[in-house]
Amino acid sequence: MAEISYIQVTRDCNLNCIICSNPPTGCRLEFDQAKKEVEALVKRKCDGVILTGGEPTLYPQLPDLIRYCLAQGVFPRIITNGQKIADMEYLKLLKDAGLRHLHLSVYSCRPEIQEKITKHKGSFDNLERSLNNLNVLGDITVNVNTVINAYNADHLSKTVRWLLEHYPFINHFVFNNLDPLMNRAAENPDVIPRLNDFELELHEALSLLQRNGKTFRVESVPLCYLTDFEDASTETRKIVKQENRTTYFLDQRGEFSQDHWYYKKGACCSICSLNTICAGLYAMGQGFEEKELYPVFIDPENIIKKIQGEL
């Protein structure tokens, strides 16, 4: 099975998002060390690497690192906020280096919400320019990453509808429930959603994507809030497939390998039929509450078979 790892190349950023999990520290990965990290991925037989940050487009050697990854047989991607690739010439520079896939962070179809979250007036306009540039340039596939938070929880499906209507070339979507323990979210507790704040909107968003033939994943959402779409849970897929994930952080964590995908469980989880394949609730008692959980009673075998490709 394919293994994808992550390397933080910089902790610089050109936005100031109130939900940021890795805010600026001034750290930047030396290029020689970056090459060593790529070589380590080759030894582990990783198929690909996601270059992240901070904002990786602020890393001066990003085009060179993309070329180096390809020369080593490791397929490179980036996660970007879309501000710098609003410049077509810079986007062409990345494409010429060999970039063929990126993850674009999109928080909302509403300019005022996108700009409230990023704390940058003009961030929505830059996002639209980036999407238009990607459409015109072509040959770079795009995933959309959306962090679910209190400010976009009530219109997730509207953001999906906007993207489907205006940017149909996007084929894959990832929804990450907010990490309430990380840095700026801890400083801005008003950004933390309740699970039932987004349950219906997330279901409608996933239904829209399914009807339009798009693929999707959801992270840090317990299965009791993923009715009909349990097989889309990133953690459940990794539990079933027994996968791990390695990330090189530019802080005290250093190289971190994760092979355990279970979070905290509530008392009701013990009677839930999906208990063994559900990760549970991340940050329970520290942002999300046990009382939000409830047991479900459906056959887990069909979910497992979907993940294994048997259905």
N, C-alpha and C positions, 0 to 999 in steps of 0.2 A: 504494500500500500504506500501511497505517496506521503512523504513527510515534508512539511513546510515549517521552517524556522523563522525567527525574527531577529533583526539586528537594529538596535538604536544607533543611528549614525550621528545624531546631534540632539541636544536638548534646547536649541534655540527655536523660537517660533515668532511668526509675524501676526499672530492673533493672541487674544487674552481670554480664552473661553472660560466661562464660569463653571464648566463641568470637566475641565481638563484633568486627566489622571497622571500626566507627566509634564508638569509645567517647567518653564525654562530654568536652567541652572548654570548656563554658560559652558557646560561640558560639550566637547566635540570629540568624536572618535578619530584618532590619528589614522591616516590612510594605510600605513603599514600594518597597524593593528586590525583595521577593517579587512585587509587581505588575509591576515591570519585567521580571522573568524570565518571567512568564506572557505578557506582551505580546511578548517575543522569541519565544516558542513559537508565537504566532499568526502572526508574520511568517514563521516557518519552516514554517507550515502543519502543525504537529503536531496530531494528533487528540486526544491525551490527555497527562496528566501524572500521575506518581506522586509524591506528597508523602511524604517520608521523613525519616529522622533519623540518629542518635538516635531518639527516640520522638516522632513528630509530634503525638500527642494532648497533649503537654506544651506545644505552641506555643499561646499564648493567642489568637492571631488565626486559628486553624485554621478555625472556621466561616466567618469573613469571607473567608478565602482560597478556601475551597470555593465560596462564592457568586461571588467575583470570577472564578474560573476558568470557571464556567458562563456568566457574563455575557459572557465573551470567546469563548465557543464552544469551550473546551478542557475535555474530560471529566476530572474529578479523581478520583484514587484515593488511598488511603493504605496504607502498610505499618505495621502496629501489632503490639506484643507482647501486646495483649489485656488489659492490666492496668486501664487506665482505662475502657474500654468495658464492663467488668464492672458499671459503674454505668449502669443503664438510662436514667436521666435525661440523662447525658452522651451516650450513644449516640443518643437521640432528638434531642438538640441538633444532632448531626452530620447526622442524616437530614433534619431540618427545614431545614438549610442547603443540602441537595441531594446529600449523599453517597449514592451508589448502588452503590459497589463498594469492597471493601477486601481487602488481603492480610493474613492472620493468621499470625504465626510460631508454629508448633507443632513442638517438638523431640521429644516422646516421649509415649506413652500411659501411661508409668509415672511417677507423681507424684514419686518420689525422683530420677529421672533429669532430669525437667523442672526440678526445683528445684535439682539439682546444677549443671546447665548455667547456669541463670539466677542462681544464688546468692541466691535469694529464697524463703523458706518462704511458701507460700501462692500462689505464681505459678500452680501447676496448678489450684487451686481457682478463681482469677480467670479462668483460661483457660476452664474449664468454664462459669462464669457468663457470660462473653462469648459463647460459642457458643450457650448457651441464650437469651440476650438477642437475638442475631441471628435465631435461629429464631422466637422469639415476635414480634419486631418486624416481620420480613419486609421485602421490597423493597430489601434490600441484598445483592448477590451477594458471595460469599466465595471467594477463593483461599486455599489453605493453602500456606505456604512452610516447607520443612524444610531446615535446614542439616545435611548429613550429617557426622557426627563420630564419634570413637572410642567415645563413650558411647551413641549410638543406632544404630550401624551394624548391630548384631546383631538389631534388632527393628523395622526400618523397615516391614515388612509388617504387623506386629501393630499399629503405630500407624495405618496405613491402614485396617486392619480395624475398629479401634475407631471411627475417624471415620466410616466407611461405615455402621456399625451404629447409631451414636447421632446422627449429624448428616448424614443423607443429602442435605440441601439443598446441601452443598458439591459443586461440580461440577468444579473445576480444582485441580490440585496441582503444585507446583514443588519440585524437589529440587536444592539447591545443594551441590556438594561444597565442603568447608571450604577457605577461603583460608588457607594456613599462614603467609603472609607478613605478614598484617595484625594489628597491635597485639596484642590479647589472645591470639590463637592462637599468636603468636610467643613470648609470655610463658608459655604453658601448652602445651608441645609434646605432652603426654599426650593432648590432644584430637584430634591429627592421626590420621586413620584410614589404613590401607593400603587400596589399591583392592580387593584381594581380601577385605578384611574385610566389605565391603558388597555385593559383586557379586551373590551369590545372593539376598540380602534385597531389594536394589533391583529385581532382575528379578521376584521374587514380588510386590513392592508394585505395580509397573507392570502386571503381569498381572492382579492383583486389580482395579485401576482400569479396565483395558480391559474386563474381563468385566462390570463394573458400569456401563459406558457413560460413564465419566468421562474428562476430558482431562488431559494432563500434559505437563510439560517437565522437562528435566534439564540443569543447567549444570555446566561444569568437570569432566565425566566423559568420557574418550576413548571413541571408538566401539568399541574392542575390549572395553569393559566394558558395552556397551549392546546386547548380542545380542538381536535381534528388535525392538528399540526405537530403532534408530539415528536414525530420523526425529524422535524426541522431543528430540534434542540442540539446545539453544538456539543454540549456536555454529554447528553444521552448518546449521541453518535460516537463520541470518543469512548464512553463506557462500553458500549456494545462492541466496538471495533478494537478496543484495548489499545488506543493510540496515545501518544504523548506529544508534547510540544516544548520546544526549546527556544528561549529568548535571551539575547545578550543585552542587558540593561546598562545604561551609562550612570549607574549609581551603586550603592553598597550591595545590591543584589547580584551584580555581575552576571555570570552565565547561570540561568535558572531553567531547570528541566522539570516540567510538570507531567506527572503520570497518574495523579490522583484527582478525580473530577467530582468528588462529593463535598458538598457544603454542609451546613447544619440542617437537621431535620426536626420537625415539630412532633408533638405527641400523636397527632392524627396521621402522620406519615407511616406509622407502624402498621396501620390497617389498610393503607392505600395499595391497590394492586400494582401500581407502577413504582413502588418504593425502590426496588432493586436497580431500575434503569433511570431513575430521576436523581439529579444532582442535589435536589433540595433547594434551600433558600440561602443565597449568599448574603452575608452581613446580617443574619437574623439577630434582632435585638440591638442592632447598631445602625439602623436606618430603615429596615424592613421588619415587620412584626410577625411572630408566630401565628397570631390570630388571623392573619391574612390567608393562611394555608387551609386547604380542605382535602379530604381523601377522595379519590375517584376509583371507580370499580369497572375497569375495562380490561380486556385481554391484552397483556403486554406483548404476546407473541406476534401479533400482526404488526406492531410497531417495529419490533426487532427484525422481522422479515422485510419490511420496507427499507430499513437501514442497510440490511445485507443484500438488497437488490433482488429479493425473491418475489416481491409483489409489484 
